[in-house]
Amino acid sequence: LTTEVEAEGSKWFPVRRSELPQFASMTGMMFLFIYVFTTVHDTKDTLVVSHCGAEALPLLKLFGTLPCTIAFIALYSKCGTFMDKQGLFRLTLVPFFVFYALFAFVLYPFRENLNFMGNSLETSSSPLLALLRHWTFSLYFVVSEIWASAGIPLLFWQCANDVTP
């Protein structure tokens, strides 16, 4: 009876002992994907609303996120026709990591020098001009929205389906 339970897993934890390494790695990867998603989701809204105003969000979603997401999915589909799954996973994941590292170490620390602060855009109350003035935060918002669409639903679950029997 003991060996039968160990071979099939228990009712409260139905993972076999031989599947534990794969289960642990998939759990860790899911945790990291969700951690990054939660962090960038909360940060993107805070940056844009505090610097551009809440009225800028619909404009940014319509004119920034929508076209970029369509372009991302089209490029992903095109690359999927001639690349293997592991290469496509890496090709898709690495640009997000590079962008977030670039934002953390270059774009955000030097935002005063990079954003358009000292010109006629500063006095305008237009949400579109505020998004242009704070282009680094707008770019962070768009990339984070694409991560929300591609990170967990596309990349993680495709990887999970490929490695899980």
C-alpha positions as CSV (number, residue, x, y, z in Angstrom):
1,L,0.0,0.0,0.0
2,T,2.8,2.4,0.8
3,T,4.6,1.9,-2.5
4,E,1.4,2.3,-4.4
5,V,0.7,5.6,-2.7
6,E,4.3,6.8,-3.4
7,A,4.1,5.7,-7.0
8,E,0.8,7.5,-7.7
9,G,1.1,10.4,-5.2
10,S,-1.2,11.1,-2.4
11,K,-4.7,12.6,-2.6
12,W,-3.6,15.9,-1.0
13,F,-0.5,16.2,-3.1
14,P,-0.9,14.3,-6.3
15,V,2.7,14.6,-7.6
16,R,4.8,11.6,-7.9
17,R,8.2,11.6,-6.4
18,S,9.8,11.2,-9.8
19,E,7.9,14.4,-11.0
20,L,9.1,16.6,-8.1
21,P,12.0,18.2,-9.9
22,Q,9.9,19.2,-12.8
23,F,7.1,20.3,-10.5
24,A,9.5,22.5,-8.5
25,S,11.0,24.1,-11.6
26,M,7.6,24.9,-13.1
27,T,6.4,26.2,-9.8
28,G,9.4,28.5,-9.5
29,M,9.1,29.7,-13.1
30,M,5.3,30.4,-12.6
31,F,6.2,32.3,-9.4
32,L,8.8,34.5,-11.2
33,F,6.4,35.2,-14.1
34,I,3.6,36.3,-11.8
35,Y,6.0,38.3,-9.6
36,V,7.3,40.3,-12.6
37,F,3.7,40.7,-13.8
38,T,2.5,42.0,-10.5
39,T,5.5,44.3,-10.0
40,V,5.3,45.9,-13.5
41,H,1.5,46.1,-13.5
42,D,1.4,48.1,-10.3
43,T,4.4,50.3,-11.3
44,K,3.2,51.2,-14.8
45,D,-0.1,52.6,-13.6
46,T,1.6,54.6,-10.8
47,L,4.2,56.1,-13.1
48,V,1.7,57.2,-15.8
49,V,-1.1,58.4,-13.5
50,S,1.3,60.4,-11.2
51,H,3.1,62.1,-14.1
52,C,0.6,62.3,-16.9
53,G,-2.8,62.0,-15.2
54,A,-5.5,59.4,-15.3
55,E,-7.0,60.9,-18.4
56,A,-3.9,59.8,-20.3
57,L,-4.5,56.1,-19.8
58,P,-7.2,55.6,-22.4
59,L,-5.0,57.4,-25.0
60,L,-2.0,55.4,-24.1
61,K,-3.9,52.1,-24.4
62,L,-5.5,53.0,-27.7
63,F,-2.5,54.6,-29.5
64,G,0.4,52.9,-27.8
65,T,-0.6,49.5,-26.4
66,L,-3.0,48.3,-29.1
67,P,-0.8,48.9,-32.1
68,C,2.3,47.5,-30.3
69,T,0.5,44.4,-29.1
70,I,-0.8,43.7,-32.6
71,A,2.7,44.2,-34.0
72,F,4.1,41.9,-31.2
73,I,1.6,39.1,-32.0
74,A,2.3,39.4,-35.7
75,L,6.0,39.2,-35.2
76,Y,5.7,36.4,-32.8
77,S,3.6,34.4,-35.3
78,K,6.0,35.1,-38.1
79,C,9.0,34.0,-36.0
80,G,7.0,30.9,-34.9
81,T,6.9,29.6,-38.4
82,F,10.6,29.3,-38.8
83,M,12.0,29.0,-35.3
84,D,12.0,26.1,-32.8
85,K,9.9,26.5,-29.6
86,Q,12.9,27.0,-27.3
87,G,14.5,29.6,-29.5
88,L,11.2,31.4,-29.9
89,F,10.7,31.4,-26.1
90,R,14.2,32.9,-25.6
91,L,13.8,35.4,-28.4
92,T,10.6,36.6,-26.9
93,L,11.7,36.7,-23.2
94,V,15.1,38.3,-23.6
95,P,13.9,41.7,-24.9
96,F,11.6,42.1,-22.0
97,F,14.5,41.4,-19.5
98,V,16.8,43.8,-21.5
99,F,14.2,46.5,-21.5
100,Y,13.4,46.2,-17.7
101,A,17.1,46.3,-16.9
102,L,17.6,49.3,-19.2
103,F,14.7,51.1,-17.6
104,A,15.9,50.3,-14.0
105,F,19.5,51.4,-14.6
106,V,19.3,54.0,-17.4
107,L,15.9,55.4,-18.3
108,Y,14.5,55.8,-14.8
109,P,17.6,57.2,-13.0
110,F,18.2,59.7,-15.9
111,R,14.5,60.6,-16.5
112,E,15.1,64.3,-15.9
113,N,17.6,64.4,-18.7
114,L,15.7,62.1,-21.1
115,N,12.1,63.4,-20.7
116,F,11.0,66.6,-22.4
117,M,10.7,68.8,-19.3
118,G,12.0,72.3,-20.1
119,N,10.1,73.2,-23.2
120,S,6.6,74.3,-24.3
121,L,5.2,70.8,-23.7
122,E,5.5,71.5,-19.9
123,T,2.8,74.2,-19.9
124,S,0.3,72.2,-22.0
125,S,-2.5,70.4,-20.2
126,S,-3.1,67.9,-23.0
127,P,-2.9,64.2,-21.9
128,L,-1.3,63.3,-25.3
129,L,1.4,65.9,-24.8
130,A,1.9,64.7,-21.3
131,L,2.5,61.2,-22.6
132,L,5.0,62.5,-25.1
133,R,6.7,64.6,-22.4
134,H,7.1,61.6,-20.2
135,W,8.0,59.2,-23.0
136,T,10.0,56.9,-20.8
137,F,7.0,56.1,-18.6
138,S,4.8,55.7,-21.6
139,L,7.2,53.2,-23.1
140,Y,7.4,51.4,-19.8
141,F,3.6,51.2,-19.7
142,V,3.3,49.8,-23.2
143,V,6.0,47.2,-22.7
144,S,4.4,46.2,-19.4
145,E,1.0,45.8,-21.1
146,I,2.6,43.6,-23.7
147,W,4.3,41.6,-20.9
148,A,0.8,41.1,-19.4
149,S,-0.5,39.8,-22.7
150,A,2.6,37.7,-23.5
151,G,4.3,36.7,-20.3
152,I,2.0,34.4,-18.5
153,P,-0.7,33.6,-21.0
154,L,1.6,33.0,-24.0
155,L,5.1,32.2,-22.9
156,F,4.6,30.4,-19.6
157,W,1.7,28.2,-20.7
158,Q,3.3,27.4,-24.0
159,C,6.5,26.3,-22.1
160,A,4.4,24.4,-19.6
161,N,2.5,22.5,-22.3
162,D,5.7,21.7,-24.1
163,V,7.6,20.2,-21.1
164,T,4.7,18.5,-19.3
165,P,3.7,15.2,-20.6
